[in-house]
Amino acid sequence: MIDTVIFDLGQVLVKFNNRLFFERIAARTGRSIEEIRAVTHDHAELPTLFDTGRIPPEEFYERAAEALGLDIGFGDFFIAYNDVFSVINPTLALAKRLKPRYKLVLLSNTDVMRYSYIEGTFPQLQIFDATVLSYRLGRMKPDPEIYREAVRRAGTAAERAVFIDDLAENVDAAAKLGITGILYTSPEALETDLRRLGLL
């Protein structure tokens, strides 16, 4: 008997488009978007450190600004960095339909600045009974411990939970713990999968 539904955040409940960030930085530096993208790829450890809470926002900003050759203040940097999201309203509507019958848990790889932005900008997303965030836990999907924490927060067992994510490796990691996985591709496909499981 399923009693808990665990939702990923990015590309499931909110779209994010990092190209918007690259465009803003390119406009500030005179470099091409491709150059900015290449720099961020070469410094891929920075978002990981930030998403696991191992560096504070100030250090992330300083290291990112140096790598990008960017002369921009802390506040303006994070305005550009954070403002890349929009709510996927059909998915949110499905979550709201589930809420009366199931515990809802939000499970996301994210950092303190982006999550704070989302929390403040999209209050309609505040429907979850628990949130498990990588920057608070110090672990990221697909680390098994982050799924165990989500199940613990829900007060349930892995076999009684469903996990929805847009990345197959994350869904597979949850399935190895006994959590039923749904690979998210669209709100329409998600509704079909939820009906197949008897949740709607």
HELIX and SHEET records of a PDB file:
HELIX    1   1 ASN A   18  THR A   29  1                                  12    
HELIX    2   2 ILE A   33  ASP A   42  1                                  10    
HELIX    3   3 GLU A   45  ASP A   51  1                                   7    
HELIX    4   4 PRO A   57  LEU A   68  1                                  12    
HELIX    5   5 PHE A   74  ASN A   82  1                                   9    
HELIX    6   6 ASN A   89  LEU A   98  1                                  10    
HELIX    7   7 VAL A  112  THR A  121  1                                  10    
HELIX    8   8 PRO A  123  LEU A  125  5                                   3    
HELIX    9   9 SER A  134  LEU A  137  1                                   4    
HELIX   10  10 PRO A  144  ALA A  154  1                                  11    
HELIX   11  11 ALA A  158  ARG A  160  5                                   3    
HELIX   12  12 ALA A  168  ALA A  175  1                                   8    
HELIX   13  13 PRO A  187  ARG A  196  1                                  10    
SHEET    1   A 5 ALA A 130  LEU A 133  0                                        
SHEET    2   A 5 LYS A 103  SER A 108  1                                        
SHEET    3   A 5 THR A   4  PHE A   7  1                                        
SHEET    4   A 5 ALA A 161  ASP A 165  1                                        
SHEET    5   A 5 THR A 180  LEU A 183  1                                        
SHEET    1   B 2 VAL A  14  PHE A  16  0                                        
SHEET    2   B 2 PHE A  85  VAL A  87 -1                                        
END                                                                             
